[in-house]
Amino acid sequence: MTTGDQGTVPARRRVVLTGISSRAWEHPADRGALTALRELRGFDDVVKAFFGMWNERGFRLSYLASAIRVDDRQYPRVYQRFAEAASALDIPELPELYVTQSPWLSAEAIGMERPFIVVNSACVQQLDDDELRALLGHELGHVRSGHSVYKTILIILTRWAANLSWLPVGALALRAIIAAMLEWWRKAELSADRAGLLAGQDPAASLRLLMKLAGGGDLSQIDTAAFLEQAAEYEGGGDLRDSLHKIRMTAWSTHPVPVARAAHLRQWIDDGGYGRVLAGDYPRREDDGNASVSEEIKAAAASYRDAFGRSQDPLVGLLRRLGDGATDVGEWAGGHAGRARAWMGAAGEAAARAAGEAAARAGGKPRRTGTAGDNGGNGAAPEGSDGSDQ
């Protein structure tokens, strides 16, 4: 690995994942939702055209005016790490990259028609080359998965569903839809963490990045094993009161907490998913059109069932003791995923009409998609934006 700007240590060779599809790194729950949303062919073009025409251009101009655009002359170290991350993920055309002044470790991917990435100056100052490469790969993962596009689509569909809130069960149904959207949002962050790992191909650096997001840029007094022990305690320690507190902390959050992200990334490595991709066992972009929604929904249900079965959370353990909870949860997740797909299909045409009406009114601000450095991600991002907070 390289060290800072000096580059005195030869760079380690990374495997170029030729033709890799974003499905290779997407969490099963994220992949199932994205596959279903991609079936709304034409609607995503409407969303891209409308939000790209106004909001995306405005955001880009604001960063062009007040941030530093990265290239081989400005922040060349950052540009080199960016190019290396894109090369590993076989991304031939780099999005624009900006560095903006901020003391917080954070980055984000913005836009849909021509997405670009913004990195806070704290990342340039506090991350080493390998950590920076993982962070930039995270944002590239958001861009390649199209998270900003589909998050915006879900916002439009949710607004359409809000028209039913006057019904006796409308408000409860809407809250359930929003909760499901946020659950997907959190899984999208886990997907992007995997993309960052594949871009840098250095598990230790990806874990260090999450440790710095949790505790700041100085790791001289931090131990990776202790941090993972902390993650294990968060996942399974305490009693039912702690389980209820975790539900309260995460149910309406857009991001998993850093220790949970570290635990999920470590699990993906230990389960062999990371190694299989590096060995060449991954879906290709050329086959994306043949992806089966039903199969992806089954995979999402299996993922939830497996997570339920291995969870050490006290509340989950109680539910398992009360019955065959793992099977019930898997069937519940699969059934709801199928119904969500049917709901999105039925809502697509109405949402497209709503987008046309919105265009006439010229409403809404863009959503940001994909800040790798958000430590809590509490709350949904402002409605109508076209980025993705990480």
N, C-alpha and C positions, 0 to 999 in steps of 0.2 A: 504494500500500500504506500501511497505518497504521504508526506507530512507537510501540511500547510502549503505555503507558497514555495518552499524550498525544493521539493521534488527530488530529494537526495536518495530516496529509496525507490528502486524500480517498481513500476506499476504492475500489479498482479493481473494476469490475463483473465478476462471474463468470457464466458460462453455467449456467443451471439445466438439468440433464440429466434432463428429464422422463421418468418411467417407466423409468429405466435399470435394467437387470438387472445383478446382480453378475457375470454372465458376461462383461460388457463389459470388466471389469478383470482377470478371473482369467487367470493364466498358463495356456497350453494344457494343460500336465501337471496343474495343479491342477484346472482345469475338467473334464478327463476323469474324474479320480477322483471329484470331487464329483457329476458327473452320474450316474455309476454308483452311488454311495452313496445318492443321492436316490431310486433305484429301490427301495431297501429300505423301501418305504412301510409305515408302522406301527411298524417297529423304532425309527425315530428318535423317535417319540412315547413309546415305552417308556423309552428312554434319558433323554429330557427329563423325563418324569414322575418317574423314580426319582432321578436326580441333582439335579434341581431341587428335589425335596421336602426333601432334607437338606443336601447340600453347598453348593448355591447359596445357600440361605437363611442358612446359617452364615457364609459368606464375606461376604454383604451386611451382616449384622449386625455383623461385626467391623469393617468399614469405616464403618458408621454410627456405631459407638462410638468410633473412634479416628482418623478422617479428616474432612475438610471436604467436605460435599456442595455441589457447585457449582450456583448458580442466579443469577438477576439481582441477588441481594443479597450472595452470597458468591462471591468471585472473579468479578466481573462481566465482566472482560476475557476470562477463559478461557471463560466461558459464551457470550459474543458470538462468539468464534472457533469454538466448538463448533456454535452455531446456523448460522453461515455455512457450515461444512463440510457439515453435514447438509442445508442448503438446496441446495447445489450437487449433491449426490448424490440429491436428491429423497426425503429421508427425513423423513416428516411428524412422526413421534413420536420425540423424543430419548430415548435410554437415560439412566439415571442416570449422573452423572459425579462422581467423587470426586478430591480432591487429598490425597495422603498424604506425610508427611514423609520425605524421602530425598535424599541428595546425588547420586544417580545419575540420569543422563538415561534415563528409562525410562517406559513406559506399558504397560497391558495391558487386554484385554477378558476379562471373567470371566462365566461362566454360560451357560445354554442356554434356560431357560424365559423368564427376564427378564434378558437380558444387561446388564451395566453396565460402565463403563470407569473405570479408575483411572490417574491421572497423578501421577508423582512431583513433589514441590515443586521440584526442580532444573529441570524443564522449564518451569515457570512463571517461574522466575528467569532462565534462560539462553537461552530461545528467544524470538525476536521474533514478532510477530503472524503473519506468513506461515509461519514454520517451525512454530509451534504449530498453525496450521490444518492443515498437512500431516500432522503427527503425529496429530491427532484424527481426520482423515480416514482415516489408516491403520487406526486402531482401529475406526472405523465400517465399514471394508471387511471386517475380520474378522467383525464382528457380522452384516453383511448376507450374507456368504458362508456363514455357519453353520459356520465352521471348528471352533468348540469342540464342536459337536454331533458332527460327523463324525470329529474326532480321538478323541473318547471312544468312538465306535462302533468305530473301528479298534483302540483299546486292548482293548476287549472281545473283538473277533474275534481279536486276537493272543493274548489269554489262552486263548481256546478252542483256538487252534492249538498253544499250549504243552502241551496235554494229549497231543499226539502226540510230544513231545520224547523219550519213551522209545524210540521207534523208531530204528533205526540211522541213518537220515538225518533224523530229526526235529529235532535241534538245529541242523543246518546249514540246514534249511528254515526254521526259526523265525528264525534270524539273517538270512536273505535277506528274509523278510517284514518284519522290523523295519527293515532297511536301506531297503527300498522305502518304508515308511511315513515314515521320516525324510526321504527324498528328496522325497516329496510335501509334507512339512511345510515344507521349505525353499522349495519353489515357492509355497506358500501365503503366505509372507512377501513374495515378489516380487509376488504379486497385491495384497497390502495396500499395498505401496509405490505401486503404480499407482493404487489407490483414493485414497491420500493426495494424489497429484499431481492427480487429477481434482477432488478436493475443494477444493484450494487454487488450482489452475490457474496455478501459478507454478513452472516447472521449476527456476529458480535457488534458490528456497526449499527445494524438496525435496532438491536436492543439498546445500545448506548443512546441512540437518537430518542427513543421513548423515555429512557431514564432522564435525559436532559430536558425533555418536555415536562416531566414531572417535577424535577428538582433544580433546574437551572443548568447553566453551561459548564460548571466546574464539577468534574467527576473524580477529582483526586481523593475524595473521602467516601466514594460510593462503590459498592460491591455488587456485581451482576447477580451472583448467587443469592445474596440477601434480598435484592430487589425482586427476584422471581419467588423467593419465599414469601415476601410481602404480598405478591400477586396471589399466591396460593391461599394465604390467610384471608385475603379479601373475598376470594371465590367461595371458600368453604368454612371459614371460621365463624365463631359466635353462635347465636341461637336464632329463634324465629324473629326476634325483634330486629336483629341485624338484616335478615332477609327482607323484612318490610321496609327498612331504611334504604336498602339497595334499590328496591322497586321504586321508591319515591325519588331517589337520586337519578335514576336512568330512564324512567318511563317517558318523560317529556324532554329528553335530551337528544341532541343530534349526533353526539359523539360518545363512543365508549370511553371509560376512564383509562388513563395511560397504563395502569397495572393490568387491566383486563386486555388491552391491546397487546401487551407484551406476552401475556399468557396464551392468547390465541395464536400469535405468531410462532411462539415456541412449540405449541401443539402441532401446527401445520408442518413444522420442520420434523418433529419427532414422529409424526404419523407417516412420513415419507412423501408428502405432496411436493415439497420443495425439491427433494432429490429427483423425483420422477420428471419434473419439468426440466431440470438441468440435464437429465439424461436424454432428453428429446421426446419424452412421452407427454405431449400436450396437444390440444386442439389447434388447428390452423385457421387463419383468417379466411382462406378460400372456402372453408366448409361452414362458415357462420350461417349462411342461408339455409342450411339443412338442420339447424338446431331445433330440437323438438320441445315445444312448451310443456307437454305432458311429462316428458322424461325429466326436464329440469325441475318441475314442480315436485315430482317424486323424490328427486335428489334433495330438494330443500326440506321436504318432510323428513327424509331419512337423517339429514343433518340435525334438525331439531330433536328428533328422537334419540340420536346418539348423544347429543349434548345433554339432554335430560337424563339419559341413562348413566352418564359418567359424572354428572355434577355432584359436588360435595356440599352444595348449599343446603342449610337445614330445612328450609321450606320445601325444596324439591325432594329431599330425603323423606320428609313426612308424606308427601303426595305419593311417592313410590311405595311407602309402606301401606297406604290406604288402598292400593290396587295396582293394576298393571299400568302405572302412570306413563311410562315411556311410550308404550303402544298407543295409549289414548292421545298423548300429545302429538305424536307423529301423525295420527289420523286427523286430529284437529287441524294441525298446520297444513297438511295436504289438502283437506277439504276447503279451508279458508283460502288457500292459494288458488284453487280452482275457481272458487266463487269470485275472488278478486279479479281474475282474468276475465270472467264473464261480465263483471261489472264494468271493467275498463273498456271492454269491447263495446258494450251498450252505450257507455258514456262518451266514446270517442267522437261520434258525429255531433252530439250536442255540444261537446267541448270545443270542437272545431268552429261551430257557429258562434260560441261564446268568444273565441279568439278573434273572429272577424269583427264582432261588435266591439271588443276591446281595442282593436286596431283603429276603429273609427273614433273611439274616445281618447286614444293615445294614453293609456293608463299604465301604471306600475313601474317599479324600480327593478333592476336586475338582481338575480340571486347569485351568490358566490358559491362555488363548489370546490371544496377540497383544501382546507388549511390543515396541513399535517401538524401544525403546532398548536391547535386548540386543546387546552388541557382539560376542559370540562365539556365544552360544546353545549352548554345549557340553553335549552329553548330552540325553537325552529328559527331558521333565518327569515328575514323579512320577505313577505309574500311578493311574488312577481319578479324576483331577481333571477339572474341567469348564470350564476356561478355555483361552486360547491364547496362549502366549508368542510374542512377536514378535521 
